[in-house]
Amino acid sequence: MQPDELSRRLAPLLGERLIGVEPYPDTAGRVRFRREGALDLFRALRDDLGFGQFSTVAGIDWVDHREVVYVLWSDAAKQYVLLSADLPADSPRIESASGIWPSANWHERETWEFLDITFDHHPDLRHLLMPDGYAFHPLLRSFKLHEPEELEVKSRHV
């Protein structure tokens, strides 16, 4: 599938929530979308276009906004597709993809934990790698290292 075909198929489903589809080397393209169209886009890619495997989600802190990036795979087309949405820095949230692709669960937890991107309606958005009670997001550009005595972290009782 080529970016122009992908755009032609997604445009009627998303309307103005589709910003555009850009060529991206060795993929079906990079789909740029508004966060309000996330669930419709996810369903269309899985159900109509055969992108049945969720590979990863990641985020980027651009200081004035955050970007969330998804990578999906289609076995039928033997192709990846990239998805990206810009999120406002003061409200970095988007719908969870874990209801569409259960494998998104841990990827979203990690992205929330490190970049403070909230995935609405996620079934279990809690710390994955950092200790419970850790209030910082270490991949944010605003993150500053703290002295150990400045941190109050709840310890886990196993």
N, C-alpha and C positions, 0 to 999 in steps of 0.2 A: 504494500500500500504506500502511496506517495502522499506528501503533505497536502496537495490540492484535493485529492480524493477524500482524505480524512476530514479536511475542512468542509467539503461539500456534504459529507454525511452527518457531521456534528452540528452544523449551522442551524438546520431546522429544529433540532432538539434543544439547543441552548439559547438561540437568539443572541441577544446582546450580552449574555453571560459568557459567550465565547469571544475572547479578545482576538485570537488568531492562531494559526498553525504555521510554525516556521520550520524550514528544513533543518535537520540536525543529522550530522554524519552517521551513517549505518543504522538509522532508525526510521520509523514511519513519520517522525517529526516531533516537534516540541509543541504541545498544546498549551497555550496560555489562556487562562480562564479566570473569571471572577469567582470568588469563594462561594457566592450564593448559588452557583451552578454545580457545586462539587458532586452531590449525590446523583443528579441527573447524568453528569458526565461519567461518573464511575459506572453506573448501571449500563449506559450505552456502550461503553468500551468493553465491559464484560459480556453483556447479553447480545448485543448487535454486531460487535466488531471482533469478538473472539479473544480479547485480552484477558484471559482467565487466570493468569499468574501475577500476583503482586510481588514484585522483587524488593522494593525498598521505598522508604520515604525519608527525606532529610530536610533540613532547613538551613537558611542562610540569614544572618543578621546583617542587614545593610545599614544599620543605625536608624535611619529615618523610616524604615519599614522592614518587615521580614518576608522572606520568600520560602514557600514550601514547595518541594520538588518530589514528584513520584516517578517511579520507574515500573512499567508493566511489561509483560511478555505475552506474546501470542504464539502458541505451539503451531497453530494452523498456518500462520503467515511467516513463522520463523523470524519474528521481528519484535524489537522493543519499541515502546512509545514513551516519551517523557511528558509529564504534566507539570505545570507550574502556576502558582497563584501568588500574588502579592498580598500581604496582610498588613494592616496598619500597625505601627509600633505600639500604639496605645490599646489595641484590641487584637492581638495576634491569635485568632481563632478560626477554625474551619470545621466542617462536619467530619466525623470519623469515617474512614473507609473500612473499618473492621466489620461492619455489618455486610459489606459487599464481598470483601476478601478477609476472612478470619486471620490470615497471616499478617495483616497490617497491625494487629494488636501490639506486639512488642516494639515494632518500629515506631509507632506513634508514641508509645510510652517513653522511649529513648529520646525522641525528638522533643517531646514536652519537657522532659527532665533536663536536657542540656540547653534548649533554646527558648523555653517558655512559650511554645506554640500549643495552645489548648485545642484538643480534638473533641468537639461537642458530641455528646451521646456515646463516648467511648465507654465500653463496659467495665473498665477497671483501670482508670488513669491514676496510677500511683507510681512511686519510685521503683525503678528496675535495677539500677546500678549504684545509686547514691543511697546513703542511709535515710531511713524514715526521719522526717522532720528537717531534712536539709532544705533550706529555704532559698538556695542560690541556683543559678542556671549558668554553669561554667563556660559555655560556648558563646554567651552574649559578649559583645565587645565592651560593654559596660562592666563586666565582671572584674573585680579586683581581688587579688589574693589576700587572704586574711591571716592574721596570726592565730595559731590554734586557740589561744585563750580568749579570742574575740568571738569564737563560734560556740553556739550552744546547739548541739546536735543530740537528738534523742537516740539512745542506743537501742538496738533490737535485743529482745530477750528471747532466746531460743530454747 
